[in-house]
Amino acid sequence: EAGVVQSPRYKIIEKKQPVAFWCNPISGHNTLYWYLQNLGQGPELLIRYENEEAVDDSQLPKDRFSAERLKGVDSTLKIQPAELGDSAVYLCASSRDRHDNEQFFGPGTRLTVL
Amino acid sequence: AQSVTQPDIHITVSEGASLELRCNYSYGATPYLFWYVQSPGQGLQLLLKYFSGDTLVQGIKGFEAEFKRSQSSFNLRKPSVHWSDAAEYFCAAVDSWGKLQFGAGTQVVVTP
C-alpha cells in the first residue's frame, strides 16, 4: 500500500513569491490534514478536510494561505505571497475517517523563503 | 489549556543502553496518546498508541510505553538502543475536539 505522497520535497523561493504544495493521501482515506512544523517544534494543524469539505481551518492564516481538495482525494496548499517566517516543513497526513485517530504522515515539503 | 509536554529537548545515549523518553499531558479526561518517530528528512512514523485497556503498550522497533494516569504520563522506553534509533521522537494526544496535539519533541543521539 502506497503511503501519503507529497511534492515537492524541497522548495526554495524568494519572499513575496507564491508557492504550492501537493499531497495525495492513502487510497480510501477520507480525512486529510495539513500541518506546519517549525524547526525544533512539533507539527501544528493548519487545516483538516473531511472528503472535500474543510471542517477545521481555524489555524490557517487566511490572508496568505489557501487550500483545496476539490474531488476529495488529493489536496493543494498554497501560500501567496510567501514571507520569511513561512520557512518550515509542511506535512500532509491522512486517516480513514474522522473517527479514526491514527494518522499517517507524508515525508513533508521543506520550504525555504529567502 | 490542553497540552502535551516533553521535558527533555535532547538526550544522548550509548548504543546498547536503555532509553526512556518522558511525556506528560494536561487534559481533563484521558486522551488518546501516541508516540511518533521522525528521522531526518522523513515524515512521522507511528511507534505505538494507547486508547484504553492495558497500560503497557508494545510498539514497533522494540519500543514500549506505559500509561500512568496518576502521573498524567506516557513515557516511551526501549531496553537496548541501536544506532538507527537516532531520531526525533514526538509524543501526541488527541484533544477533546479530535485534534492531534504534539509535544515539542525529544532529539535522541546515539553514541558508539
Interface residues (C-beta under 8 A of the other chain):
Chain A: G3 V4 Q6 R9 Y33 G40 Q41 G42 P43 E44 L45 R48 D56 L91 A93 R98 N101 E102 Q103 F104 F105 G106 P107 G108 R110
Chain B: V4 I9 Y32 F34 Y36 G41 Q42 G43 L44 Q45 L46 K49 F51 F90 A92 V94 W97 G98 K99 L100 F102 G103 A104 G105
